[in-house]
Amino acid sequence: MRINRLFIKLHRMLGSLLSILFLMWFLTGMVMMYHTYPSVSQKDVVSHAERIEAGSLLPVDSLPARAEAITLERRGNTEVYRMRMADEEQLVEAHTGKAAQPLSEAMLRQTAARWGGDQPQLLDTLHAIDVWLIGAMPFQEYPIYHYSLGDTRKSEVYVSSRTGRVLQFTDRSSRSWAWVGAIPHWIYITGLRAHGRQPWTDTVLWISGFGIAMVALGLVVGIRSMVVARRRRRLTPYVKSAFKLHHVFGLFFGLFVLTWIFSGYMSLADAPKAVWPVHDDHSARQLYADTLHTSLFTLDVNHVAAAYDARCVELMEMGGRPFYHVWTADDDFLVDAADSTVRTVVLDTAFCRNVVEKAFRASCPIKATAMDRYDNYYVSQKHTLPLPVIKVETDDADRCAYYINPRNGSCRYYNTNRRAGKWMYSGLHAFNTSFFARHPLLRKSLLWLLMLGGTVVSATGVVLTLRRLRRKKSK
């Protein structure tokens, strides 16, 4: 009896602190089923970029051989090679090899204009993060120029003064939905993200941890109360409507509320390695060269830029074989960089299997298959992940799986630990499985039912908290 009273007191205390936050999470979660935080993808960037002008570009094999990544793109009024070294990033003019000159405000304004509007207006020059730059993590890009495009949608862009890259694009609609959806849901507070990710991560994990404890205690108390009530042939021992609703809906939806807050916690935490151990430090990155061997890229990049409407060309070395990853305004694909002529490449299962074998440098059974439908790990509810994809599986202690896109060489990696983490986060939080990808209406209906049930549980908790505070005040 004393333990039950202790559980009740702890549940009430935590509920008084967190019920309003849970209500906010459920309401904003409904919004996020349709509208999320605005962001700018690589596809967005290249679709608004200018075409690379071919003719006098320096050959790739003349660039430093110690670069980890090299990208050719147009910046301002000229082409540049962006080279990432071990401890720095360099920008050099692609025609001369000299260090690229800083971009003028007029050039940055031209970049903004390509995203819409005739006369972008400078709103601010930022030296610190604001609420729309939280997701971009722009700490190396200051100062950032914030422009209004002056169109009917009230569009705004944020442009890096260092690289000329657009870091964020918002309009009136995306900002409005984010204020009632993603920003409160993810607790996007600029003070928590001003200097990095860790303070925000710690805050959310602590709040979620206390929330898990609150819901678990509520389930224990609720089930025990139901058992007592069943002896009197009733479902609940409570008479007052708020108590009754909170108890009944908590019994039916409490498990979902628990898994939902737990999966939210797992969005920022890794699956425990004590339960799902990681035996070897494998990753998708190991399929690519740590340092590019520029001497392998014998195909002149001028020919590639002339053959396509190229907006960005990335150098990629995979399994000892060089490729140009070419981005056009509406597509991206691989070009064989070791060939004498410009030729697109589609990777096959034999090549992908060979790449994984080289990365492992060990004898373990490896199987490669072409997959033309989603499984539970390579899946998108909006069907944005391309198919077919080549799945390479290893029969080692970690049960590694590599999902390689044959058209552009990108890869997703899973091991036993990551698969467990996937189920504990997106599987529980958003029902992100292959079954629901095939039955989207069922998924949406189930999510709406459970979210509404969780909203009632949270709302009645807020009502009970306010009544308790009112009683304490009156005393």
Buried (B, 14 or more C-beta within 10 A) or exposed (E): EEEEEEBBEBBBEBBBBBBBBBBBBBBBBBBBBEBBBBBBEEEEBBBBBBEBBBEEBBEBBEBBEEBBBBBBBBBBEBBBBBBBEEEEBBBBBBBEEEEBEEBEEEBBBBBBBBBBBEEBEBEBEBEEBBBBBBBBEBEEBBBBBBBBBBBEEBBBBBBBBBBBBBBBBBBEEBBEBBEBBBBBBBBBBBEBBBEEEEBBBEEBBEBBBBBBBBBBBBBBBBEBBBEEBEEEEEEBBBEEEBBBBBBBBBBBBBEBBBBBBBBBBBBBBEBEEEEBEBBEEBBBEBBBBEBBEBEBBBBBBBBBBBBBEBBBBBBBBBBEBBBBBBBBEEEBBBBBBEEEEBEEBEBEBEBBBBBBBEBBEEEEEBEBBEEEEBBBBBBEBEEEBEEBBBBBBBEBEBBBBBBBBBBBBBBBBBBBBBBBBBBBBBBBBBBBBBEBBEBEEEBBEBBEEBBBBBBBBBBBBBBBBBEEEEEEEEE
